[in-house]
Amino acid sequence: MKMAHIKNCAMSGCGYNMSGRCHALSITVGGPGDHQCDTFFRHIGKGGNPAAVGMVGACKVTSCMHNAALECSADTITVGMCGDEVDCMAFKSK
């Protein structure tokens, strides 16, 4: 199984976001708010690998149709705001 790429991230305040792209080597989806980006880290400095495109390393959202053995089977995801949470916008309920 290949890892899902993060196509876009709307969270400019995240330390891994540079110009709408996630540069964490991998993120975890599935925080306390279901399909929340668990890796989101509000920070004015920037980190991660600027040459890399972030990927989904783990998905704890077993109710998502893209979840296969706790991995994301989607080709790409987008991270954005859903209410007050930073969420995986590719979430689709089984």
C-alpha positions in Angstrom: 0.0 0.0 0.0 1.3 3.5 -0.8 0.9 6.4 1.5 -1.7 9.1 0.7 -0.2 12.5 -0.3 -1.4 15.7 1.2 -2.5 17.7 -1.8 -3.2 20.9 0.0 -3.3 22.2 3.6 -5.3 25.4 4.4 -3.7 25.7 7.9 -1.1 28.4 7.3 -0.5 28.7 11.0 0.8 25.2 11.2 4.6 24.8 11.6 4.6 22.2 8.8 2.7 24.4 6.3 4.6 26.4 3.7 2.6 28.1 1.0 -0.4 25.7 1.4 1.7 22.6 1.3 2.4 20.2 4.2 6.1 19.4 4.6 5.8 17.0 7.5 7.2 13.7 6.3 4.0 12.0 7.5 0.9 13.0 9.5 -1.5 11.1 11.7 -5.2 11.6 11.2 -7.7 10.8 14.0 -7.5 13.1 17.1 -10.1 13.6 19.7 -12.4 15.2 17.0 -12.7 12.1 14.8 -11.0 12.9 11.5 -8.8 15.6 13.0 -5.2 16.2 11.8 -3.4 15.0 14.9 -0.1 16.4 13.6 -1.3 20.0 13.4 1.0 22.2 15.4 0.4 26.0 15.6 3.8 27.6 15.4 5.2 30.8 13.8 8.4 29.0 12.8 8.5 26.5 10.0 9.7 22.9 10.2 9.6 19.7 8.2 11.4 19.0 5.0 10.8 21.8 2.5 11.7 19.3 -0.4 9.1 16.8 0.7 5.3 16.6 0.2 3.6 15.4 3.3 1.8 12.1 3.4 -0.6 10.3 5.7 1.4 7.9 7.9 -1.4 6.6 10.0 -5.2 7.0 10.2 -7.0 6.2 13.4 -10.5 6.9 11.9 -11.9 3.4 11.5 -15.3 4.8 10.4 -13.8 6.3 7.2 -14.2 4.4 4.0 -10.5 5.2 3.1 -9.2 3.4 6.2 -7.6 0.1 5.5 -5.8 -1.5 8.4 -5.3 1.9 10.0 -3.7 3.3 6.9 -5.3 5.8 4.4 -6.1 4.3 1.0 -7.0 7.6 -0.6 -4.7 8.8 -3.3 -4.6 12.4 -1.9 -6.2 14.3 1.0 -6.7 17.9 1.8 -6.4 19.3 5.3 -8.7 22.2 6.3 -11.1 23.6 8.9 -14.3 21.9 9.7 -16.0 23.9 12.4 -13.4 24.5 15.1 -11.2 21.5 14.1 -8.3 21.0 11.7 -9.6 18.0 9.7 -8.9 15.6 6.9 -11.4 16.7 4.2 -11.2 13.4 2.4 -13.2 11.7 5.3 -16.1 9.7 4.0 -18.2 7.6 6.4 -18.4 3.9 5.7 
